[in-house]
Amino acid sequence: MDLPVDAWKSYVFQKWSLLPKSIQDAISTADTLRDLFLHSSSLLQPEDEMFLKSLSGGYLVGKDPSAPPFYREEGNKKFQKKDYTGATVLYSKGISHARPHTADISLCYANRSAALFYLDEYEMCLKDITRAQMHGYPESLQPKVTLRKVECLVTLGRLQEAGQTIRHLESSFAAKPTLAAAQFQILQRNLCRLKMKVKERENLTATFPEVVTKVFEDMDLREENEQIASASSSVGLRVDPLRGRYLIATKDILPGELLVKEDAFVSVLNPGERPPLHHGLESKWDTRVTNGDLYCHRCLKHTLAMVPCDGCSYAKYCSHECMQQAWDLYHNIECPLGGLLLALGVFCHIALRSTLLARFEDAGKVLKKLCGEISNKDMCSPESENLIQALSSDVGGESEKNGTGVKTPVPGCDINGKYENNYNAVFHLLPHTENHSPEYKFLCAVSVSALCKQLEAADSSKPEAAVPPVLCSELNIWGVAMLKQMLQLQCNAQAITTIQQTALSGSKENNVTDSRLVRLATGIFPVVSLLNHSCSPNTSMSFMSTVATIRASEKIGKGQEILHCYGPHHSRMGVADRQQKLRSQYFFDCGCPACQKEKHRAAVGPRWEAFCCNRCGAVLQGGDVLSCGSTSCTESVSREHLISRLQDLQQRVGSARNLLSNGQLEQAIQLLLAYRHDAENFLSAEHSMVGEMEDALAQAYAALGDWQKSATHLQKSLRVVEVQHGPASVEMGHELFKLAQLFFNGFAMAEALHTVQRAEKVLMVHYGPCSDEIQELQKMKSCLMDSPPFSLGPSV
């Protein structure tokens, strides 16, 4: 996903292995990125480009007139089964493949409007009706969508518009009586019904004024930081030789305080699994749902009513405005390269998009810095020097006093000493060229070279969609810039995530959901990149569309470093695995307090991974042979034997979960209860596997509507979550949210209110007031507080 597809990686690695050792050495020891890029690009042969072209040609990213009828028919099947969300996604796929102003696109928009209507998405339904009509929806079918439009307007309380639409419809049929008698009677009945509905709503509105709903506003940064864009005044920027650039607290910071709120400089939606087309008997059209079907390709907003690019089927947006912005900023160049960018991976795509966005800043500054960095005047042609003189002025930087009192510039700051969210800051993120393997550097350089070749080809073949002059005149320079950015991304790319709520098996009607953290996109956040890592961080990160927010997850004292977790967290991974992960991806050994603490108690291990004595129940300790921790017990057992038992248990629990997913609830419960009994003989009560079984049992009983048993098992799972992640962790907040739903559904009002307040307190620290879970909790709390006192019992 991040890197090129496996076939291209294998091809390039094989090419590398066949290179003479002298050439390998020249690339491996290249002094500059310019040398690395030029050496590698000179080795790119026409047959290499042809192979890559065959790979990229396998992705269906163009418009195809045979696709919309297929997706419309598949959507109709979902619609008939009342799977309106599934139908909406399939209609959207048809829309993305259809050409503008055709019957296909108008019919797909109209059908999608019907699905959105049944999902109570009335505003989106109205927009789709307008789009269907704009693209030439057949006149004979207009009454159907017009009636749907009136239904939406009435439901939304836009009664004047509804009345006007009804009158317009009546007058149009009076002028053109094209309907058969039976159809006309049906139309008349529907019009009469809607007129009555408008009257009823008018009377209702006169009697009961519209309720003003409370809108939760995001907690913006209280005071803007004069030194660091997108950061609060509680944050300061420092630099030293060991830690590099880092952030500290300039005052005492309380849990939940918003420290950074930064929009991504660039982001690219992760495409998910998009296998190339395999020609055969099966349909070439993919009906699976990916992130690209649900989230805007520019702002990452979730939507069921995608608006596609007019030129390709891949890029889809939440609105015409987003589509136009993307086109103006970068998609006018990316559009014909969709298959190639999918083949080359997200990192290469981000490198290109960053370069395209740099055009809208002071590109001359970037060219000047790049020419200075590569230290070779051959790279900077006279045209480039003229461009630099025309576009740039001297680039300054904030200064930091070193031990001798002499000021040294802080990389990435502007002439006024401010660190901004811009290309200058992105440019100064470290590529760690010396740490990457020669094969990896060669892969990145050859991939960027192939992309530059395609940009040159597009420039020469299609003048109307040419590469911008700033790029095409010095494409080799920008190629080096793209290579630098691609190498930066292993250490500086930020996964953009979202919380997806999914209904527990069989519990859709009871509104009990489980939350899952999903990687949505990859982005670059220059300010967030200033944060150093800790396996036990003092901050929590969340996202709203393309905006990252960093909040204090605990009290941070003045002068203390502000730390973020790069992924390997002490509550999810053992110290050895964390060190290996950080060393391989980020090129450092972690010495945070959590790692130091675990190294000194390595023989014991975390409580959520502990085995217990079969005889007395005490925790087992040791290396290859584990001994009972109780002084009165001499039991011992090999670690290998217990790990084998654990793996067997994990496999059996997985099978039980499959039964649960398939609705075989009673059978799943029987097996899970038996497995839990078996686990008591060798796993501690706080083992993560025990928590997983309790959580599965809670799901099963919730699906059966047995809220009391479901809550009982979830509370046992919560104890494991608390031991592993901590009482104030985001994981604990999500589980408390789920428990609150169970109590709420089971009418255990006192327990529900107490759990809602606990969940709200925890999640507010990590997410602030705007998260979906916080707003849902506040709705539940409002309902519970308005309930009469007698309903606060009995408990489940």
Secondary structure, DSSP 8 states (H G I E B T S, - for coil): --S--HHHHHHHHHHHHTS-HHHHHHHHT-SSHHHHHHHHHHT--HHHHHHHHHHHTTS--S--TTHHHHHHHHHHHHHHTT-HHHHHHHHHHHHHHS-TTSHHHHHHHHHHHHHHHHTT-HHHHHHHHHHHHHTT--GGGHHHHHHHHHHHHHHTT-HHHHHHHHHHHHHHHHH---S-HHHHHHHHHHHHHHHHHHHHHHHHHHHS-------------SSB-SSBTTBBTTEEEEEETTTEEEEEESS-B-TT-EEEEEE-SEEEE---S------SSS-SS-----GGGTB-TTT--B-SS-EE-SS-SS-EESSHHHHHHHIIIIIHHHGGGHHHHHHH-HHHHHHHHHHHHHTTS-HHHHHHHHHHHHT-TTTS-HHHHHHHHHH-------EEE-TTS-EEE-TTB-TTS-B-SSHHHHHTS---TTTS-HHHHHHHHHHHHHHHHHHHHHHHH-GGG---HHHHTTHHHHHHHHHHHHHHHHHH-EEEEEEEEEE-TT-GGGT-EEEEEEEEEEEE-TTGGG-EE-SS-SEEEEEETTEEEEEESS-B-TT-B-EE--S--TTTS-HHHHHHHHHHHH------HHHHHHHHTTTT--GGG-BB-TTT--BEEESSEEEES-TT---EEEHHHHHHHHHHHHHHHHHHHHHHHTT-HHHHHHHHHHHHHHHTTTB-TT-HHHHHHHHHHHHHHHHTT-HHHHHHHHHHHHHHHHHHH-TTSHHHHHHHHHHHHHHHHTT-HHHHHHHHHHHHHHHHHHH-TTSHHHHHHHHHHHHHHHS-GGGG-S--
